[in-house]
Amino acid sequence: MTKEYKTSAEISGPLLLVEKVDNVKFEELAEIEMDNGEVRRGQVLEVDGDRALIQIFEGASGINLKKVKIRFKGKGIEIPLSPDMLGRVFDGQGSPIDGGGAIIPKVIRNINGNPINPYTRDYPSEFIQTGISSIDGLNTLVRGQKLPIFSASGLPHAQLAAQIARQARVRGSKEDFAVVFAAMGITFEEADYFISDFKKTGAIERAVLFINLADDPAIERIAIPRMALTTAEYLAYECDMHVLVIMTDLTNYCEALREISAARKEVPGRRGYPGYLYTDLSTIYERAGRIKGKKGSITQIPILTMPEDDKTHPVPDLTGYITEGQVILSRALLKKGIYPPVDVQASLSRLKDKGIGKDRTREDHADVFNQLFAMYALGLEARELAVILGEGALSEKDKLYLEFADSFDKHYINQGEDENRNIEFTLNLGWKLLGIFDKAELKRIKDQFIDTYYKSEQVEKLQFKAADFDQEL
């Protein structure tokens, strides 16, 4: 029989201090029974001798210290796992919220998982096609990679996340591909957008959604990414699936960490965040990867909003140290009507070289993106000169670079929310844009590729109007 404690000593915000407890463990679940029979749930945040500090999920309002009863469950947060989770929507406790029945589990796992042995890790090497040119062509996503998107308030990261979830796939592979989508601290409207978009496009059939709303308990925001990753690990390593995990918004997750840290009266670090923020984030990001001998893999795209568009804010700053690059969204491009507003110069995929080239994308991929980057940088310099001196003061070569930069923004970066470009189309579009330069200017591309693709028939047929794009997906 489960032992009951009536030794509650103190309440502080959502925290309840219980004394004279026996054999209670960190992160153990608890039940808090009030005098009116209502039962609330909690989790042990700290154990000090015979005292335990419990975070109450539903809050501590209305609790009478003298009459409340506490029972410890002897286990942490667990989630039932099954392939039947695909196509379903769950809340921050792992319970279905889509009107379907409960999941009949094949296994039940603790959401904290186990770290991957570094010796067993396999190196990321396979291209994942998102259908978005600014990512596939210039900041390539590789299977097993963690590539965050740095956004800000008012930028279309929700639309971009939904588009990637719909379109992402591993090229040339017949193995199953799944998406695990975790949303933390979002509004009801955002949740409805994601769920309806997945259902409308049919992407829900290969997806598992975890939704935590802004008015849900903060402790659930901390559990959601771990539930999502535990589900992904099951699908990847036991069901042999390629799994893409998209998490939004990691800043809301970190705010929940800060809220709980403040309630525990811990010494704050930068901007009030706990000093262990880096370590905590690493326990999430490092659950991505491939394992030798396993067919499946986990690739992560965490999305976080930068307060005041500040890249030095602790959340994006620490994320950048742990992950393999970042895709940064630009407010300036959004104001020009460009979607997705990816700042390709500020963005970086550190593993892009591992997932491109012959037998992965195409043999000319590396040369093309190097040349595009170089020309775009010169075009942006010409744009700055035009602002300062006026376009009439530019040389003919500068005007050519400026024309290229404008076309690059309008036709390469910019694409429709439902436009799914394959990598061949993206590469041909890059060649089409480079076609405004003479061959002699393309100094970063091998002659053999220039002979094959420069103003070739398949490149020349591309039009610079989205409605006229002729591609086979």
Summary of the structure (lengths in Angstrom):
residues: 473
radius of gyration: 25.3
end to end distance: 60.4
largest distance: 85.9
contacts: 1594
relative contact order: 0.12
helix: 38%
strand: 23%
